[in-house]
Each structure stands twice: as C-alpha cells, then as structure tokens.
Amino acid sequence: MRAENKIDELLPHQITEKADNVAYSKATKAFLSAFYLAITAGMFISLAFVFYITVTTGSQDLAWGIKNFIGGIAFSLGLLLVVVVGGELFTSNTLTLIAKASHRISTAQMLKNWAVVYFGNYVGATFLVFLIFFAGLYNADNGQWGLTALQTAQHKLHHSFTEAVALGILCNIMVCLAIWMAFGARTITDKMFAVLLPVAMFVSSGFEHCIANMFMVPTGILIHHYAPPEFWLAVGRNASEFADITTMNFILNNLIPVTIGNIIGGGVIVGLMHWMIYLRPAQKNKINL
C-alpha cells in the first residue's frame, strides 16, 4: 500500500493522481466557464508582462542576469494569480494529456478544451493590449517604457523556427513544473513559493510563452503603428527601425512554433512523463487483476 502524507505536502504519486483529476475536470468544464476563466488568465499573464516591462525599464546599468532575474520575479505574478485566484491557461492546460492517456477523456474533448482556452487567453491578452495602450503607459519614463516593449517584442521575432520551438519547450517545462508543485501544496503560501522560482527561471533565461507573447508582440505592433511623433522624438528612435514587428511575422516566426513547443514541453515532457512513471503501472495492474 502506498504511503500517504495527510499533513504536509502531497507526495509525488499523489500529485500525479491529483493532476489526472484536475485534467479531467478542466477538459469536461462547461464551455462558458472555461472561456471566461481563460479570458481572466490571459489578462493575468498580460499584467505580469506589464510588471516585467516596468521593472526592467531603465535597468541598463545592471548586470544582464540580475536585470533578467528581477524581471522574472515580477513576471511570476501572472502564474501566481492563475493558481491562487483561478483561471484557465493554455500552457498549463496542455497537462490534460494526462486525462487523455488515462482514457478519461477523448481526443476531441482535449482539443476542444485547448481551442476554447487558447482563444479565451487571446481575448484577455488583447483586452490588456488596448487597455495599456490607451492608458498611455508606453509614454512612462519619457517613453522608455514603450521602447523597452518595442525591443522586447522585436527580439521575439528573430528566433529561427527550431529555436522558437525549443524555447517554447523549455518554457512550458518550467511552467508546468510550477503548476505540478502547486498541486502538491496545502496553503496559498506553499503555492506562491512553488510557482515563484520556476517562472523566474524561464523568464530570466528568455524562454518563450505563447500566451505572454499574445500580449507582448501586439503591444509592440500597436506602439509601432499608432504612437504619436512625440513618442519617437522622446526616445530618439525612428519607427522604421521596428518595421519588422508585424502581425504576420508574429504568427509565423513566434506564435506557431512557440505554441508547438509549449505543447511538447508541458503536455508531453511533464504530463505524460509523470503519467508513465506513476499512473500507467497502477492502471496496468488493475487490468491484470
């Protein structure tokens, strides 16, 4: 009989069992509930990127690693909000592959959940893009906030397809490991500490998160096309320097490969790996009995 820990954090096999149950719950959630929760999650992750840009703007004199670490800590706010407040985030919902492997849901149910949550995340992120733009936040620090956003967005469009997929895999390994540890937590404080460092690690290392990029790159696109001449004068740059920040470049060079990588990293490497270690043997034993 397997040992259970009823007082402290869940043990690894208990976490996997909980992940299977959560995956089933997510994949069978009512359409509107999943969609609305996905919108909020898209907003949470977008707010985290706002925090990241704010704390890294004007930090050029800091060491590269320290600056990125500070930004990573700030960005962890997004997943903390998703975990504590509640939300449906595509990158963590790739873990529904566990319920599919356990034959508790169909492929159609899993893909439907992914599509609903992905679109909901996009709606939430897009809402924040426009809200931040019309709030004029890009003018903060004499336009340096907007310049940081433009440079960050531009950087994301210049990975090769292979690099973007690999960065997406690495990102969602860390995101889903953070979620995995949060499954084992008993308190909100436990969850916060479980999420903090994995997220800080992936952000500071430059890994790629498809939902975060739904906010970051469109923000750059909006600033590039609609910021007034006063903005460009304040930052001492020309809009033509950022002509590569386009919707098509975003979709082809970032969103598609990063989404593929996120699915592999979270669903396959984290989800299916733990399912094979902890749940598959138990299910085989039931069949043999």
Secondary structure as the mmCIF struct_conf table of DSSP 4:
data_model
#
loop_
_struct_conf.conf_type_id
_struct_conf.id
_struct_conf.beg_label_comp_id
_struct_conf.beg_label_asym_id
_struct_conf.beg_label_seq_id
_struct_conf.end_label_comp_id
_struct_conf.end_label_asym_id
_struct_conf.end_label_seq_id
BEND BEND1 LYS A 6 GLU A 9
HELX_LH_PP_P HELX_LH_PP_P1 LEU A 10 LEU A 11
HELX_RH_AL_P HELX_RH_AL_P1 PRO A 12 ALA A 27
TURN_TY1_P TURN_TY1_P1 THR A 28 THR A 28
BEND BEND2 LYS A 29 LYS A 29
HELX_RH_AL_P HELX_RH_AL_P2 PHE A 31 THR A 56
TURN_TY1_P TURN_TY1_P2 THR A 57 GLY A 58
TURN_TY1_P TURN_TY1_P3 GLN A 60 ASP A 61
BEND BEND3 LEU A 62 LEU A 62
HELX_RH_AL_P HELX_RH_AL_P3 TRP A 64 VAL A 85
HELX_RH_AL_P HELX_RH_AL_P4 PHE A 90 ASN A 93
HELX_RH_3T_P HELX_RH_3T_P1 THR A 94 THR A 96
HELX_RH_AL_P HELX_RH_AL_P5 LEU A 97 ALA A 101
TURN_TY1_P TURN_TY1_P4 SER A 102 HIS A 103
BEND BEND4 ARG A 104 ILE A 105
HELX_RH_AL_P HELX_RH_AL_P6 THR A 107 PHE A 134
TURN_TY1_P TURN_TY1_P5 ALA A 135 GLY A 136
HELX_RH_3T_P HELX_RH_3T_P2 LEU A 137 ASN A 139
TURN_TY1_P TURN_TY1_P6 ALA A 140 GLY A 143
HELX_RH_AL_P HELX_RH_AL_P7 GLN A 144 LYS A 156
TURN_TY1_P TURN_TY1_P7 LEU A 157 HIS A 158
BEND BEND5 HIS A 159 HIS A 159
HELX_RH_AL_P HELX_RH_AL_P8 PHE A 161 PHE A 183
TURN_TY1_P TURN_TY1_P8 GLY A 184 GLY A 184
BEND BEND6 ARG A 186 THR A 187
HELX_RH_AL_P HELX_RH_AL_P9 ILE A 188 SER A 204
TURN_TY1_P TURN_TY1_P9 SER A 205 GLY A 206
HELX_RH_AL_P HELX_RH_AL_P10 CYS A 210 TYR A 226
HELX_RH_AL_P HELX_RH_AL_P11 PRO A 229 VAL A 235
TURN_TY1_P TURN_TY1_P10 GLY A 236 GLY A 236
HELX_RH_3T_P HELX_RH_3T_P3 ALA A 239 PHE A 242
TURN_TY1_P TURN_TY1_P11 ALA A 243 ASP A 244
HELX_RH_AL_P HELX_RH_AL_P12 THR A 247 PHE A 250
HELX_RH_PI_P HELX_RH_PI_P1 ILE A 251 LEU A 255
HELX_RH_AL_P HELX_RH_AL_P13 ILE A 256 ASN A 262
HELX_RH_PI_P HELX_RH_PI_P2 ILE A 263 LEU A 272
HELX_RH_AL_P HELX_RH_AL_P14 MET A 273 HIS A 274
HELX_RH_PI_P HELX_RH_PI_P3 TRP A 275 LEU A 279
HELX_RH_AL_P HELX_RH_AL_P15 ARG A 280 ASN A 288
#
